[in-house]
Amino acid sequence: MTQHPSHLWRGFAGLRVVADVHGEAEAFIAAIEGAIAEDMFVLQLGDLTDHGPDSPEVLRRMFALIDAGQGLFLLGNHDHKLRRALTGTRVRIQPEGLGRTLEQLDAAPDGPALKARAIEEIARAPAWIRDGSRVFVHGGFHPGMLHASPPPLAGAQKASGLVTRAIYGQVTGRMRPDGFPDRVHDWVDRIPAGMLAVVGHDRRSTDGRPYETTGLLGGRCVFLDCGAGKGGHLAWLDLPAWA
């Protein structure tokens, strides 16, 4: 991993930012193949696994991109949780989420190798990337991300500080009726004018397209998650290689 991951895509014709995949391998393959055909680097926003039909194949494809120097993924909360489970930490396992991923990995012929590689790659996945006037992060933006690099091996540590915001977004401390944390998006109003934040994590779209909004300071945010693996579809955003 380079200190500044954005340098990885400087030699490409463009950057394809792919939202949460959640085990939707077929859609992820389509996104990858289209990007490669147009000489675009693939930046995936985290949450590779859980819920969908083939998380092992998603991992295989992501690791192949990394090996070829054609892709990178950010640390998401589902990735962080998967690594904790694979390293023996007790975590809450949803049968349709992490439970499904673990079953798929156990059944895969290369399951042990995929688990070992996942432990390695998730540990060093960047929690956020600032690239000039752009910030890429899984869960939510914080102004501190404009001035600090993410800690090394964030995926191997308990989330704290900016990493908590990066992978979980902003929460109120209350639980929703479905048992998940209540999230708010006040952080959008702290994105400076001229900055673009591209995030996943929250499915805010109401029309099947990525949701874009402008905060009080004039900064823009694109919420790219359109529900892949959860009844929606996989979305991506093509950007210039240079901010």
N, C-alpha and C positions, 0 to 999 in steps of 0.2 A: 504493500500500500504506500503510495506516495504521500508526502505531507499535504499536498494540495491536489486532491483527486480530480478537480476540474481540469487539470492539465492533461488528463487521460484522453479527453475528447477534442483537444485542440487540432489534431490532424485529420479530423473527420469532416464530412460535408455538413453535418448537423447533429443535433442531439434529440433523441426520442426519449421522453420522460413517460414512464409507464406506471400506472397506478397500482394499487393493491391487487395482487393476482389471486390470492386465496385458493390455490390449487387448481385453477382453471388453465390447465396445460395447453389445450388446443388453441385458446385465444392468445395465450402468451407466445406460443410458437408463431402464430400469424403476425403478432407485433414484432417479434424478433426478425423473422424472415423479411418482412417489409423494410425494416430498418437496415438490415445488411444489404439488401438490394439497392438502397439509396445511399450507402456508405454513411450511415448514422450510428453514433454510439448510443447504447441503450443504458439509461439510468432508471432503475426501478426504485420506487419510493418506499419499499419495505412491505411486510406482510406477504411473503411469498406463499405461505402454506395455510392450511386449515380450511375446512368447509367444502372445498371443491373436490372433484373426482380423482385428481392425480397429482398430489403434492410431490411425490418422488420425481416425476418427470419435470415439474417446474424447477426443482432443485438441480437436476441434471443439466437443464438448459441454461440456468443461471451460472452454474459453475463453468460450463463450457464457454460462455461469454467472457467470464473473468480470465480463464486460461488463454483465450485468444486475444485479450486486450481490447475486447469490443463491448464490455459492459461492466456494470457495478450496481450493487444494491445498497440502499440505506437501511439503517437499523429501524425496524418497526416493533411494536409491542408484541405481535405474534411471533416474530423471529426471536426476540429476547426470551419469551416464555418457552418456546421450543427448545432453545439451548439449555435453559434451566432444567427442563424435564429430561433432556438427554444426558445431562451431567449429574442426575440423581437428586436434584432439589425437588421437594414436594411442592406441587403447584395444583391449582384447581383445574381439572380437566373436563372440558365440555365434550360430551360424546360426539357431537356433530362438528366440533372444531378441532382442537388439539388431539382429542381421542381418535378422530378419523385419520389425522396425519400419522400418528404413531402406529396405528393398525396398518396403514398403507406402507410405511417404512419397514415394518416387521415382515410384511408379505413380499417386499421387493427383493429380487435376487441379489441386488447390490446394496441392500439396505444398510448393512454395517458400514460400508464405505461412505454412503451418503450421510449417515449419522455423524461419522467422524469428520467429514468435510464440513458439514453444517456447523458443528461445534467450532471449528477453526474459522470459517468465514464469518459467521455471525459475531464472533468475538471482536473481529477487526472491522466490521462494517461501520462506516462513519455515521454518526448520529445526525449530522446535518452537513451541508456543503454550501458555502457562499462562493458565488462565481460572479464577481463584479456587482452588477445591479440586480442579481438574482440570488435567491436563497431556496434551496431544495431541502425539504424536511418531511418526515412522515406525519407527525401529529399536529404540531402547532409552532408558530413563530414566536420568538422573543428577541427584543432588540440586542440582547447580549450576543446573539449569534452573528451579528455584524462585526463584532470586535474580538471574538474568541474562536479558536479552533476547537472542535469537539475533542474530548479526552481520548487518548489512545486506548484501544481495547474496551470501549464503552460497553460493548455487548457482553463482556465477560464479568461485568460488575453490576452491583445493585444500582438501579437508576437513581440519580440524585441531581439537584441543581438543574441546569439547562437540559440535561439528558432527559429528565422527567418530562419537561415540556415537549421535547423533541419527539418522544415516542408515545406519549399519552395525550398530548394536547393540554388544554386548560380545563380543569374539573372543579366542581363546586364543593365536593366532599359529600354530596348527597347521592343516593342511589335512585335510579329510575325504577318504575314498576317492573321492568324486564330483568332487573338484577344487575344492570350495568351502570357505571358511573355517569352522573349527569355532567354533560360537557357544555361549555360556553365558548364563545368566539370573540371575546373582547380584544384579544391580541391582534385581530385584524386592524383595529384602529391605531395600533402602534407601529405599523409598517410605514417607513418614511416615504415621502413622495419620491417617485422615480425608481422605487424598488418593486420587484415582483417576487412574491413567495408562491411556490408551487408545493402543495401538500396532498397527502392522501388521508387515510384514517377515517374521516367523516364523510358519509354519503349525503351530501347536502343537495344534490341535483334533484329536481322535480320533473325534468323532462328528458332524462336519459343522456343529457350532455353535461360535460364538466361545468361546475358552477363557478362563476367569476364575480368577484365583488371588489369594491374600492372602499378603503377605510377612511377615517376622518382626516388623517394626515395626507391622504392622496395616494398612498401605496396600494398596490393591487395584490389580490390573492386568487389563485385558481385552486379550487378543491377538485381533485382529479378522480377521486374514488366514485365509481358508478355501480358498485355492488357486485363485482365479479365474485363468484363462489357463493353468493347469497341471494340469488334470484335476479341479479342485474347483469351487467356486462363489463368487460375490461375496456378502459379508456386510456388514451395516451395523448401526449402533446408534443408536437415537433417544433423545435426551437433552433435558432442559429447556434453554431458551435461557440461563437464568441458573444458575450453579453453586450 
